[in-house]
C-alpha cells in the first residue's frame, strides 16, 4: 500500500460523502494504491451507517468504530495502528483541511522528508478562537520547552517508520504534534489553504483545550515542577531578606507592636502556595497512576474491510 489516509470522525456526519469524493478526486492522478481509513470516535451524530454504506461500495474505504468517545488523538492512534501505507496522511473530516492539498504534501515528502506538515496560510476561524489559539500554543511551548506553531495541527503526511516510532510510545496521554516532535526524523512544513467548516461546529471548547494543554504538559514536560522549585527558592530568599529587614528595625526600636494582619496574610499566602505546589505534584502522581494501570488506549467495537 502506497498511501493511507487516516481520518478521525466526530461531529461531521454531513461531511463524509463530500470528503470521500474529494479524497478520491485528489488521489486519482497521484496513485491508485491507497486506502481511506475512517475512525468513528463514537460521534453523537451516528455516522457509522454512512461509513458502512461507502465501505460496501468501495473496498478501499475501511472504518473503525470505537466503543465510546476516547478523544481525537486516541482515534488517530487507532487509525495509525491499522494503516498499512508506506506514507500515512492524517486529516480531519470537517473539510477545513482540504484534501486537494494532499498531493502537494506527498510530492514534498518524496524530496527526502519523513514528515511534511501542513502550515495553514490563513486560518478560517473566528477571531477570538485564533487569538486564544495563539496564546494557548505560546504557553504550551513555554511549559513543554518545545516550539509550538498555532498554524500547524494534525494535517500532514508521515512515513511509515515515523508512525512505527510514534506507536512505540506507550504514553497514556496522546497528542500527535508533540509526539511527532519527540521522535525526530527529517521534517518540514509547507503552506496550504485552509477552509471554513463544511458543516457543524468544532467540538473543542475552551475548557477542552485547557484540559488538553494540561495533559500534554504533564505528559511531555517536567518544567512545571522545575518552576515550582524555583518559585520556592525565590520565596525562601524573599522571606530571608524580609526577616533581616524586620530584625534590623526591631534592634533599632522602630517596631513596637507586631502586626496581627500581616501575620494572618502571610500564613494564608504561604498556605495557598503550599497547596498549589502539592496540587501540581498530585497531578503528576495521578498521571503516573493512570499509566501504571496499563489500560488500553482505545477499544474497537466494529470494523469494516479490515
N, C-alpha and C positions, 0 to 999 in steps of 0.2 A: 504494500500500500504506500502510495507516494505522499498523499496529504490527508490528514484527519482534521475535521472541523468540530471542535467541542463547544457546545452551546448550553450554558445553564439557563433553565426556563423557570421564570417566576413572574406572574402578573402580566404576561404578554401573549395570551392566547390568540388575540386578534392579529398578531404579527406573524404567526407561524407560517401560514401559507405564503405570504408575501416574502418572508425571509427565505423560505425553501426555494422559491422560484428565482430569487435574485442570487442566491448562492450558486445554483446550477448554471445560471447565465454567466456568472463571473468566472466560473471554473472551466466551462466547456472548451474554451480556446487555450486553456493552460494545461490541463491534463484530464484524462477520463478515469484515472485511477485514484479515486478519492472516496471518502466516507463522511457522512454527516451524522454526528452523534449528539442527540438532544438528551439533556439530563433534567427531568422534571423534579424540581425541589419542592414537591408537594404544594404546587401552586394552587391558590384558592379558587382560581377560575377554571380549574379542571381541564387542562389541555391534553390529557392522555388520549382521549378519543380521537382528536385530530392527529396526534402523533401516530397512533395505531393505523389510522386510515392512510396516511402518507407512506408509512413503512411497508404496508401491504402492497402498495403500487410500485415502490422503489426500494430494492434491497440494499441500496447504498445508504439508505436512511436507517439509522439504528437509534434506539432510545432506551433510557434507563429511568425507572420510576422509583424514587426514594420513598421510604415508608413514612417519613414525616419531613417537616422543614428543618434541614440541618444548617442552611446558610449557603450563600453564593459560592464561597471559596471551597466549601466541602463538596458542593455539587461539581465544581470544576475538578477537584481531586478525583471524584468518581469517574468523570469523563476521561481524564488523563490516564487513569489506570486501565481503562478499556480501549483506549485509542491504539491503533496499530500502525499508523502512518509514520514514514520517515520524518516528515515535518508535521507539526501539530499547531493548528490555529485555535486560539481561544477568543471568542467573540460573544457579546451579549445578544439576546434575541430581540431587543427593543428597537433595533434598526437605527439607533443613534450612531453606532459604529457601522459604517457602510460596507457591506460585503464586496462591493466593487473595488475596494482598496486592497483586497487580499492578494491579487496578482502583483501589485506593486511591492508588498511586503515579501512575497515569495521570490521575486526577481532580485531584490536586495539581499536576501538571505543566501542566494546562490553565488554571491560575490565573495563568500568566505565567512559569513557571520553565523553563529549558532543561535543567536537571538536577535530578532528585529521587532522593536516595539513601535506601536502606532502613537505618534505625538499629535494630539488634536490641535489643529491650527487655530481654530476659534471655537470654543465650547458653546454649543447651543443650549444653554441652561439659563434659568433666571439669574439676575444679577446677585441676589442675596445668596443663592447656592454657590455661585462661582467665588464670591468673596469668602464665604465660610470654608469652601474647599481649599482656597489658598492658605488661610490661617491654619486650618486643620493639618495640612501637609507640612507647613513650616514647623509647627510644634512637634509633629510626628518625626520629622527629620532630625530635629534637635534632640529629642528624647531617645531616639534609636541610634544616633550618630551616623546616619546614612543620608544620602542625597535623595530627597523626595521631590518629584515633579508632578504638580497637580494636573498637568496636561496629558499625563500618561496613566492609563489604568490597566485593565487586563488584556485588552486587544493587542495581539501580537502573534508572531509565528516563532515556534521553538523547535529546535532539533530534538530528535528522539532521545539523544544522550543527555540533553538538558533535562528533559522530562523525567528520565530514569533517575537522575541525581536528585531532583525535587521529590520524587516519590520515596526515595530512601530516607528523607527527613520524616521522622515519626512524631513530629510535634503535634500535640492535640489541638493547637491553635493554628489555623491555616490562613495565610494571606499571601496570595500569589506574587505580587510585586516585590515584597520583602524576601520571599524565598528565591525568586529569580536573581535578585541582587546577591544573596548569600552564596549561591552555588557558583557564581562567577561565569566563566566562558566568554567568548567574544560576542559583544553586544553592541547594537547601535539603535538609533531611533530615527524615523523619517516622518515628515509631516503628512497628515491625512485630513480629509474633510470630515467634519462632524455634523450630524443632522439633528433635528428635533425628534422627539419620540414619535413613533408611528401611531401609537395609541397608548392609553393608560397613563399611569404616573409612577414615578420612582418609589421603590419600597424602602429606600434608605432615608429615614428621618434623622434629625439632628441627634436624637437620643441613640439611635443605632450606630451612627458614625462615631459618637463618643465612646460607646461600648466597644466598637471595632478597634478604635485607636488605642484604648486602654489595654485590650487583649494583645494587640500587636506589640506594644511597648513592653508588656510583661513577658511576652514570649521571646522577643528578639534583642532585649537590652537589659543590662543591669544598671543603666545610668540613673534611674530614679533613686536606687539605693545609694549610689555614689553621691548624688546631690543631697540626700538626707544626711549622709555622713559629713559632708562639707558644711551643711547648714548647722548641724550640731556643734561642729568645731567653732563656727563663727559665733554661735550663741554663747558658747563657753568663753570665748575670747572677750566678747562684749560684757558678759557678766563679770569676768575678772577685772576688766578696766573700770567698770561701774563701781565694783566693790572698792577698788583703790581710791577712786574719787570720793566716795562717801566716807571712807576711813580717814582720809586727809581732812575732809570737812568736819568730821567728828573730833579729831585731835585739835583742830583749830577752834572748836567750840561753836561752829556755825550750825550745828544740828542740836536742837534742844528736845524736840518731841518727834519720835518716829511716826511715820505716816501709815495709818491703817489702810487707806485707799490704795496707795502704791503697792503695799504688801499683797492685798487681795488681788489686784490686777495682775501682779507678777505671777502669783500662783495660778490664776486662771489661764494666763497666756502660756506659761510653760506646760501646764497640764494639757492644753489643746495641742501644743507641739508634740508632746509625748504620744498622745492618742493618734495624731496624724502619722507619726513615724511607725507606730505599731500597726496602723491600718495598711500602710504600704508593705511592710514585712508580711502581714497576714495575707495580702493579695498574692504575693509570690508563693507563700506556702500553699495557698488554695490551688494555684495553678499547678504546682508540683504534685499535689494530691490528685488532681484530675488526671495528670499524666501517669501516675502510679497505678490508677485503676485500670488503665490499658483497655478502655472501651473502644469499639470500632469507630472510625471517623464518620461512617455513614452506614445505612442499612438499605439494601436494594429490595424493593417489593416486587417489581416486574421488569422484564427485559424484552426488547423487540429486535430481531435479527442479530442477536448476539449469542 
